[in-house]
């Protein structure tokens, strides 16, 4: 007499559970991957070029200033409108660059705003350009607030 081995039958409910488990596993892998790479997508530091020479900007009336942070120094630039000074201030535009860009790349904005009669201020993100530290949303907000406080003095 031959022995027959019985194989467990797969019911539709088991198949649905298996598919659901597979879906949840794939979703978990997706979420974990997104959390890991999100910072790299938002702050692509591998694309950022560090620049040390900004003498041409200084020759064109740009003032380089530094903010002290817990991670080191962060640079910001101020270019005053023609004729603007402490006694005759002009409106000021605060300008933020985008990812993989530096304040050094903002010549067009500096010149356009000052030609229109506005002063302009811009701050590099931590870890960008000559600034020290690492970028994050919290650091960018804190640095721009510190720059504004510095400009109000």
DOKOLVEX-933145 format. One record per atom (N, C-alpha, C): residue number from 1; y, z, x negated; residue in one letter; atom name. Coordinates in nm, 3 decimals. Each point is the difference from the previous one (the first is absolute). Layout:
N
NUM;Y;Z;X;A;CA .
...
***
This chain:
153
1;-0.115;0.000;-0.082;X;N .
1;0.115;0.000;0.082;X;CA .
1;0.124;0.000;-0.089;X;C .
2;0.085;-0.088;0.028;X;N .
2;0.122;-0.015;-0.079;X;CA .
2;0.105;0.094;0.052;X;C .
3;0.065;0.065;-0.095;X;N .
3;0.108;0.090;0.043;X;CA .
3;0.128;-0.080;0.013;X;C .
4;0.066;0.029;0.100;X;N .
4;0.127;-0.071;0.019;X;CA .
4;0.114;0.097;-0.025;X;C .
5;0.089;-0.049;-0.074;X;N .
5;0.119;0.079;-0.030;X;CA .
5;0.105;-0.032;0.102;X;C .
6;0.057;0.101;0.053;X;N .
6;0.103;-0.027;0.099;X;CA .
6;0.137;0.003;-0.067;X;C .
7;0.078;-0.094;0.033;X;N .
7;0.136;-0.003;-0.053;X;CA .
7;0.093;0.051;0.109;X;C .
8;0.096;0.079;-0.041;X;N .
8;0.091;0.052;0.102;X;CA .
8;0.075;-0.114;0.065;X;C .
9;0.006;0.006;0.126;X;N .
9;0.071;-0.107;0.071;X;CA .
9;0.149;0.029;-0.005;X;C .
10;0.077;-0.104;-0.013;X;N .
10;0.144;0.013;-0.004;X;CA .
10;0.053;-0.028;0.139;X;C .
11;0.056;0.103;0.054;X;N .
11;0.055;-0.014;0.135;X;CA .
11;0.143;-0.053;-0.010;X;C .
12;0.052;-0.053;0.106;X;N .
12;0.139;-0.046;-0.001;X;CA .
12;0.098;0.111;-0.037;X;C .
13;-0.029;0.122;0.041;X;N .
13;0.089;0.112;-0.033;X;CA .
13;0.001;0.025;-0.151;X;C .
14;-0.117;-0.013;-0.065;X;N .
14;-0.007;0.017;-0.145;X;CA .
14;0.077;-0.110;-0.071;X;C .
15;-0.010;-0.121;0.048;X;N .
15;0.073;-0.111;-0.061;X;CA .
15;0.151;0.021;0.012;X;C .
16;0.044;0.046;0.115;X;N .
16;0.144;0.026;0.019;X;CA .
16;0.046;0.109;-0.096;X;C .
17;-0.081;0.105;-0.015;X;N .
17;0.036;0.107;-0.093;X;CA .
17;0.004;-0.050;-0.144;X;C .
18;-0.095;-0.085;-0.037;X;N .
18;-0.001;-0.057;-0.135;X;CA .
18;0.125;-0.085;-0.027;X;C .
19;0.037;-0.080;0.098;X;N .
19;0.120;-0.083;-0.014;X;CA .
19;0.124;0.089;-0.009;X;C .
20;0.005;0.104;0.082;X;N .
20;0.114;0.092;-0.002;X;CA .
20;0.011;0.072;-0.135;X;C .
21;-0.114;0.042;-0.054;X;N .
21;-0.001;0.065;-0.132;X;CA .
21;0.051;-0.096;-0.107;X;C .
22;-0.048;-0.122;0.005;X;N .
22;0.044;-0.100;-0.097;X;CA .
22;0.151;-0.026;0.012;X;C .
23;0.050;-0.010;0.122;X;N .
23;0.143;-0.021;0.023;X;CA .
23;0.082;0.118;-0.054;X;C .
24;-0.044;0.124;0.028;X;N .
24;0.072;0.118;-0.048;X;CA .
24;-0.002;0.008;-0.153;X;C .
25;-0.112;-0.036;-0.061;X;N .
25;-0.008;-0.002;-0.145;X;CA .
25;0.097;-0.103;-0.059;X;C .
26;0.003;-0.119;0.058;X;N .
26;0.092;-0.104;-0.047;X;CA .
26;0.145;0.044;0.018;X;C .
27;0.031;0.065;0.112;X;N .
27;0.135;0.049;0.025;X;CA .
27;0.039;0.108;-0.101;X;C .
28;-0.091;0.089;-0.030;X;N .
28;0.027;0.106;-0.099;X;CA .
28;0.026;-0.060;-0.138;X;C .
29;-0.081;-0.098;-0.039;X;N .
29;0.021;-0.067;-0.130;X;CA .
29;0.136;-0.069;-0.002;X;C .
30;0.036;-0.065;0.109;X;N .
30;0.131;-0.066;0.010;X;CA .
30;0.114;0.100;-0.015;X;C .
31;-0.006;0.112;0.072;X;N .
31;0.106;0.100;-0.007;X;CA .
31;0.012;0.060;-0.139;X;C .
32;-0.111;0.032;-0.060;X;N .
32;0.003;0.058;-0.135;X;CA .
32;0.057;-0.100;-0.099;X;C .
33;-0.042;-0.126;0.010;X;N .
33;0.053;-0.103;-0.089;X;CA .
33;0.151;-0.017;0.021;X;C .
34;0.044;0.002;0.125;X;N .
34;0.143;-0.016;0.029;X;CA .
34;0.080;0.115;-0.060;X;C .
35;-0.052;0.121;0.009;X;N .
35;0.071;0.114;-0.059;X;CA .
35;0.008;-0.011;-0.151;X;C .
36;-0.105;-0.049;-0.061;X;N .
36;-0.003;-0.012;-0.146;X;CA .
36;0.097;-0.107;-0.049;X;C .
37;0.003;-0.114;0.067;X;N .
37;0.083;-0.111;-0.049;X;CA .
37;0.140;-0.003;0.061;X;C .
38;0.026;0.084;0.101;X;N .
38;0.130;-0.004;0.067;X;CA .
38;0.115;0.022;-0.098;X;C .
39;-0.011;0.098;-0.087;X;N .
39;0.107;0.028;-0.096;X;CA .
39;0.026;-0.120;-0.090;X;C .
40;-0.107;-0.065;-0.043;X;N .
40;0.016;-0.118;-0.085;X;CA .
40;0.067;-0.115;0.076;X;C .
41;-0.027;-0.011;0.129;X;N .
41;0.062;-0.106;0.079;X;CA .
41;0.149;0.027;0.022;X;C .
42;0.034;0.125;0.023;X;N .
42;0.139;0.034;0.028;X;CA .
42;0.082;0.006;-0.128;X;C .
43;-0.055;0.056;-0.105;X;N .
43;0.070;0.013;-0.127;X;CA .
43;-0.080;-0.072;-0.109;X;C .
44;0.013;-0.132;-0.009;X;N .
44;-0.081;-0.077;-0.096;X;CA .
44;0.051;0.015;-0.142;X;C .
45;-0.021;0.116;-0.058;X;N .
45;0.057;0.029;-0.132;X;CA .
45;-0.053;-0.094;-0.108;X;C .
46;-0.115;-0.060;0.021;X;N .
46;-0.051;-0.093;-0.100;X;CA .
46;0.087;-0.126;-0.008;X;C .
47;0.081;-0.024;0.105;X;N .
47;0.086;-0.118;0.003;X;CA .
47;0.140;0.030;-0.054;X;C .
48;0.031;0.126;-0.019;X;N .
48;0.135;0.040;-0.039;X;CA .
48;0.018;-0.017;-0.150;X;C .
49;0.109;-0.062;-0.035;X;N .
49;0.033;-0.021;-0.140;X;CA .
49;0.098;0.109;-0.041;X;C .
50;-0.025;0.062;-0.112;X;N .
50;0.092;0.101;-0.051;X;CA .
50;0.103;-0.070;-0.087;X;C .
51;0.125;0.025;0.030;X;N .
51;0.108;-0.061;-0.077;X;CA .
51;0.078;0.110;-0.071;X;C .
52;0.044;-0.030;-0.120;X;N .
52;0.076;0.099;-0.075;X;CA .
52;0.141;-0.049;-0.031;X;C .
53;0.024;-0.130;-0.001;X;N .
53;0.132;-0.051;-0.035;X;CA .
53;0.076;-0.036;0.128;X;C .
54;0.108;0.071;0.023;X;N .
54;0.084;-0.030;0.115;X;CA .
54;0.146;-0.012;-0.042;X;C .
55;0.020;-0.041;-0.124;X;N .
55;0.136;-0.012;-0.052;X;CA .
55;0.082;-0.105;0.075;X;C .
56;-0.065;-0.107;0.047;X;N .
56;0.075;-0.103;0.072;X;CA .
56;0.056;0.056;0.131;X;C .
57;-0.072;0.089;0.065;X;N .
57;0.050;0.062;0.123;X;CA .
57;0.119;0.090;-0.030;X;C .
58;-0.012;0.076;-0.107;X;N .
58;0.109;0.091;-0.036;X;CA .
58;0.126;-0.076;-0.038;X;C .
59;-0.018;-0.118;-0.060;X;N .
59;0.114;-0.083;-0.037;X;CA .
59;0.072;-0.056;0.122;X;C .
60;-0.070;-0.007;0.114;X;N .
60;0.058;-0.056;0.121;X;CA .
60;0.051;0.108;0.095;X;C .
61;0.025;0.119;-0.050;X;N .
61;0.061;0.105;0.080;X;CA .
61;-0.097;0.090;0.075;X;C .
62;-0.128;-0.009;-0.029;X;N .
62;-0.098;0.087;0.066;X;CA .
62;-0.004;0.133;-0.076;X;C .
63;0.006;0.109;0.075;X;N .
63;-0.013;0.132;-0.060;X;CA .
63;-0.143;0.048;0.017;X;C .
64;-0.064;0.038;-0.107;X;N .
64;-0.136;0.053;0.004;X;CA .
64;0.008;0.152;0.006;X;C .
65;-0.068;0.059;0.098;X;N .
65;-0.003;0.146;0.016;X;CA .
65;-0.145;0.044;0.007;X;C .
66;-0.021;0.128;-0.024;X;N .
66;-0.136;0.054;0.001;X;CA .
66;-0.010;0.122;0.090;X;C .
67;-0.107;0.005;0.077;X;N .
67;-0.033;0.116;0.082;X;CA .
67;-0.113;0.075;-0.070;X;C .
68;0.011;0.131;-0.003;X;N .
68;-0.107;0.082;-0.057;X;CA .
68;-0.096;0.038;0.113;X;C .
69;-0.128;-0.031;-0.018;X;N .
69;-0.102;0.035;0.099;X;CA .
69;-0.107;0.085;-0.068;X;C .
70;-0.090;0.054;0.079;X;N .
70;-0.109;0.080;-0.057;X;CA .
70;-0.095;-0.085;-0.084;X;C .
71;0.008;-0.133;0.012;X;N .
71;-0.086;-0.089;-0.078;X;CA .
71;0.075;-0.068;-0.114;X;C .
72;0.124;0.033;-0.019;X;N .
72;0.079;-0.064;-0.104;X;CA .
72;0.124;-0.065;0.059;X;C .
73;0.056;-0.093;-0.073;X;N .
73;0.126;-0.063;0.041;X;CA .
73;-0.024;-0.126;0.082;X;C .
74;0.088;-0.022;0.098;X;N .
74;-0.002;-0.120;0.083;X;CA .
74;0.138;-0.064;-0.009;X;C .
75;0.002;-0.129;-0.025;X;N .
75;0.127;-0.070;-0.019;X;CA .
75;0.055;-0.055;0.131;X;C .
76;0.133;0.009;0.014;X;N .
76;0.066;-0.073;0.108;X;CA .
76;0.124;-0.066;-0.054;X;C .
77;0.039;-0.108;0.065;X;N .
77;0.117;-0.077;-0.040;X;CA .
77;0.107;0.009;0.106;X;C .
78;0.123;-0.004;-0.047;X;N .
78;0.116;-0.006;0.087;X;CA .
78;0.092;-0.109;-0.053;X;C .
79;0.039;-0.089;0.088;X;N .
79;0.100;-0.100;-0.036;X;CA .
79;0.112;0.011;0.103;X;C .
80;0.119;0.033;-0.050;X;N .
80;0.115;0.019;0.087;X;CA .
80;0.061;-0.133;0.039;X;C .
81;0.055;-0.002;0.121;X;N .
81;0.073;-0.118;0.045;X;CA .
81;0.125;-0.015;-0.088;X;C .
82;0.050;-0.121;-0.014;X;N .
82;0.121;-0.019;-0.080;X;CA .
82;0.114;0.088;0.053;X;C .
83;0.063;0.074;-0.089;X;N .
83;0.111;0.087;0.038;X;CA .
83;-0.040;0.134;0.056;X;C .
84;-0.127;0.024;0.020;X;N .
84;-0.044;0.128;0.056;X;CA .
84;-0.007;0.106;-0.109;X;C .
85;0.042;0.119;0.036;X;N .
85;-0.012;0.116;-0.088;X;CA .
85;0.002;0.125;0.087;X;C .
86;0.008;0.117;-0.062;X;N .
86;-0.004;0.125;0.077;X;CA .
86;0.117;0.012;0.097;X;C .
87;0.117;-0.052;-0.038;X;N .
87;0.117;0.008;0.088;X;CA .
87;0.001;-0.109;0.106;X;C .
88;-0.061;-0.113;-0.029;X;N .
88;-0.007;-0.114;0.091;X;CA .
88;-0.145;-0.043;0.020;X;C .
89;-0.078;0.081;0.071;X;N .
89;-0.142;-0.034;0.015;X;CA .
89;-0.020;-0.120;0.092;X;C .
90;-0.109;-0.067;-0.020;X;N .
90;-0.041;-0.111;0.087;X;CA .
90;-0.125;0.044;0.074;X;C .
91;-0.033;-0.072;0.106;X;N .
91;-0.127;0.026;0.067;X;CA .
91;-0.113;-0.024;-0.099;X;C .
92;-0.108;0.071;0.020;X;N .
92;-0.112;-0.014;-0.094;X;CA .
92;-0.126;-0.042;0.074;X;C .
93;-0.071;-0.094;-0.058;X;N .
93;-0.128;-0.047;0.053;X;CA .
93;-0.109;0.063;-0.087;X;C .
94;-0.097;0.062;0.066;X;N .
94;-0.116;0.054;-0.071;X;CA .
94;-0.113;-0.101;0.019;X;C .
95;-0.054;-0.046;-0.110;X;N .
95;-0.097;-0.109;0.004;X;CA .
95;-0.129;0.044;-0.068;X;C .
96;-0.112;-0.024;0.064;X;N .
96;-0.131;0.032;-0.058;X;CA .
96;-0.077;-0.129;-0.026;X;C .
97;-0.056;-0.010;-0.118;X;N .
97;-0.082;-0.117;-0.030;X;CA .
97;-0.135;0.013;0.066;X;C .
98;-0.082;-0.102;-0.013;X;N .
98;-0.133;-0.001;0.060;X;CA .
98;-0.104;0.023;-0.108;X;C .
99;-0.125;0.008;0.039;X;N .
99;-0.108;0.020;-0.096;X;CA .
99;0.000;-0.110;-0.105;X;C .
100;-0.040;0.038;-0.120;X;N .
100;-0.010;-0.093;-0.114;X;CA .
100;0.134;-0.061;-0.034;X;C .
101;0.108;0.070;0.029;X;N .
101;0.134;-0.045;-0.035;X;CA .
101;0.071;0.119;-0.065;X;C .
102;0.101;-0.029;-0.078;X;N .
102;0.074;0.104;-0.069;X;CA .
102;0.148;-0.013;0.032;X;C .
103;0.076;0.104;-0.031;X;N .
103;0.144;-0.012;0.021;X;CA .
103;0.057;-0.111;-0.088;X;C .
104;-0.064;-0.027;-0.111;X;N .
104;0.044;-0.109;-0.088;X;CA .
104;-0.003;-0.136;0.069;X;C .
105;-0.081;-0.013;0.105;X;N .
105;-0.016;-0.127;0.071;X;CA .
105;0.103;-0.020;0.111;X;C .
106;0.093;0.094;0.014;X;N .
106;0.089;-0.002;0.116;X;CA .
106;0.139;-0.056;-0.028;X;C .
107;0.014;-0.085;-0.098;X;N .
107;0.133;-0.055;-0.033;X;CA .
107;0.066;-0.063;0.120;X;C .
108;-0.075;-0.074;0.077;X;N .
108;0.058;-0.070;0.114;X;CA .
108;0.062;0.098;0.099;X;C .
109;-0.069;0.112;0.027;X;N .
109;0.053;0.098;0.096;X;CA .
109;0.121;0.072;-0.056;X;C .
110;-0.004;0.033;-0.128;X;N .
110;0.114;0.069;-0.061;X;CA .
110;0.125;-0.087;0.007;X;C .
111;-0.014;-0.123;-0.039;X;N .
111;0.116;-0.090;-0.002;X;CA .
111;0.047;-0.036;0.141;X;C .
112;-0.093;-0.025;0.091;X;N .
112;0.038;-0.037;0.137;X;CA .
112;0.079;0.114;0.064;X;C .
113;-0.049;0.122;-0.011;X;N .
113;0.067;0.114;0.065;X;CA .
113;0.137;0.028;-0.062;X;C .
114;0.008;-0.003;-0.133;X;N .
114;0.130;0.028;-0.061;X;CA .
114;0.098;-0.113;0.027;X;C .
115;-0.048;-0.124;0.008;X;N .
115;0.089;-0.111;0.036;X;CA .
115;0.054;0.015;0.141;X;C .
116;-0.075;0.068;0.088;X;N .
116;0.044;0.023;0.137;X;CA .
116;0.088;0.126;0.012;X;C .
117;0.021;0.069;-0.112;X;N .
117;0.087;0.118;0.002;X;CA .
117;-0.072;0.132;0.017;X;C .
118;-0.132;-0.001;-0.012;X;N .
118;-0.078;0.123;0.012;X;CA .
118;-0.053;0.041;-0.136;X;C .
119;-0.008;0.131;-0.022;X;N .
119;-0.075;0.050;-0.115;X;CA .
119;-0.146;-0.001;0.040;X;C .
120;-0.088;0.005;-0.100;X;N .
120;-0.144;-0.003;0.030;X;CA .
120;-0.073;0.096;-0.094;X;C .
121;-0.098;0.069;0.057;X;N .
121;-0.083;0.092;-0.077;X;CA .
121;-0.146;-0.033;0.029;X;C .
122;-0.081;0.006;-0.103;X;N .
122;-0.143;-0.026;0.015;X;CA .
122;-0.077;0.088;-0.098;X;C .
123;-0.117;0.041;0.041;X;N .
123;-0.081;0.093;-0.078;X;CA .
123;-0.137;-0.061;-0.026;X;C .
124;-0.048;0.014;-0.123;X;N .
124;-0.137;-0.045;-0.028;X;CA .
124;-0.098;0.104;0.052;X;C .
125;-0.117;-0.045;0.039;X;N .
125;-0.105;0.092;0.040;X;CA .
125;-0.055;0.068;-0.125;X;C .
126;-0.049;0.120;0.016;X;N .
126;-0.063;0.068;-0.114;X;CA .
126;-0.115;-0.087;-0.052;X;C .
127;-0.008;-0.009;-0.132;X;N .
127;-0.104;-0.081;-0.062;X;CA .
127;0.036;-0.147;-0.012;X;C .
128;0.113;-0.042;0.054;X;N .
128;0.046;-0.138;-0.008;X;CA .
128;0.112;-0.009;-0.103;X;C .
129;0.008;-0.115;-0.068;X;N .
129;0.108;-0.020;-0.097;X;CA .
129;-0.001;0.104;-0.109;X;C .
130;0.114;0.065;-0.019;X;N .
130;0.012;0.104;-0.102;X;CA .
130;-0.021;0.139;0.058;X;C .
131;-0.032;0.011;0.128;X;N .
131;-0.016;0.129;0.066;X;CA .
131;-0.139;0.057;-0.024;X;C .
132;-0.005;0.131;-0.009;X;N .
132;-0.125;0.069;-0.028;X;CA .
132;-0.065;0.047;0.130;X;C .
133;-0.127;0.037;-0.006;X;N .
133;-0.070;0.054;0.116;X;CA .
133;-0.084;-0.104;0.071;X;C .
134;-0.040;0.034;0.121;X;N .
134;-0.082;-0.093;0.079;X;CA .
134;0.060;-0.014;0.139;X;C .
135;-0.003;-0.121;0.056;X;N .
135;0.064;-0.023;0.129;X;CA .
135;-0.082;0.055;0.116;X;C .
136;0.070;0.042;0.102;X;N .
136;-0.060;0.037;0.127;X;CA .
136;0.112;-0.004;0.102;X;C .
137;-0.036;-0.002;0.126;X;N .
137;0.103;-0.001;0.104;X;CA .
137;0.089;0.123;-0.011;X;C .
138;-0.060;0.116;-0.022;X;N .
138;0.078;0.124;-0.011;X;CA .
138;0.096;-0.005;-0.118;X;C .
139;-0.047;-0.053;-0.114;X;N .
139;0.086;-0.007;-0.118;X;CA .
139;0.115;-0.097;0.021;X;C .
140;-0.026;-0.114;0.063;X;N .
140;0.105;-0.099;0.023;X;CA .
140;0.108;0.060;0.090;X;C .
141;-0.040;0.065;0.107;X;N .
141;0.097;0.062;0.092;X;CA .
141;0.079;0.108;-0.073;X;C .
142;-0.069;0.086;-0.076;X;N .
142;0.068;0.108;-0.073;X;CA .
142;0.099;-0.056;-0.101;X;C .
143;-0.039;-0.106;-0.071;X;N .
143;0.088;-0.057;-0.102;X;CA .
143;0.122;-0.066;0.062;X;C .
144;-0.017;-0.070;0.112;X;N .
144;0.116;-0.062;0.064;X;CA .
144;0.093;0.107;0.056;X;C .
145;-0.054;0.109;0.053;X;N .
145;0.085;0.110;0.046;X;CA .
145;0.077;0.062;-0.117;X;C .
146;-0.069;0.019;-0.112;X;N .
146;0.067;0.055;-0.119;X;CA .
146;0.108;-0.095;-0.050;X;C .
147;-0.026;-0.129;0.004;X;N .
147;0.101;-0.098;-0.041;X;CA .
147;0.123;0.009;0.091;X;C .
148;-0.022;0.010;0.131;X;N .
148;0.111;0.012;0.094;X;CA .
148;0.081;0.127;-0.025;X;C .
149;-0.070;0.112;-0.025;X;N .
149;0.072;0.124;-0.031;X;CA .
149;0.084;-0.017;-0.126;X;C .
150;-0.055;-0.066;-0.100;X;N .
150;0.072;-0.025;-0.125;X;CA .
150;0.123;-0.087;0.024;X;C .
151;-0.013;-0.099;0.086;X;N .
151;0.113;-0.089;0.029;X;CA .
151;0.109;0.070;0.080;X;C .
152;-0.035;0.103;0.076;X;N .
152;0.097;0.072;0.083;X;CA .
152;0.086;0.096;-0.081;X;C .
153;-0.038;0.029;-0.121;X;N .
153;0.077;0.095;-0.085;X;CA .
153;0.135;-0.057;-0.037;X;C .
***
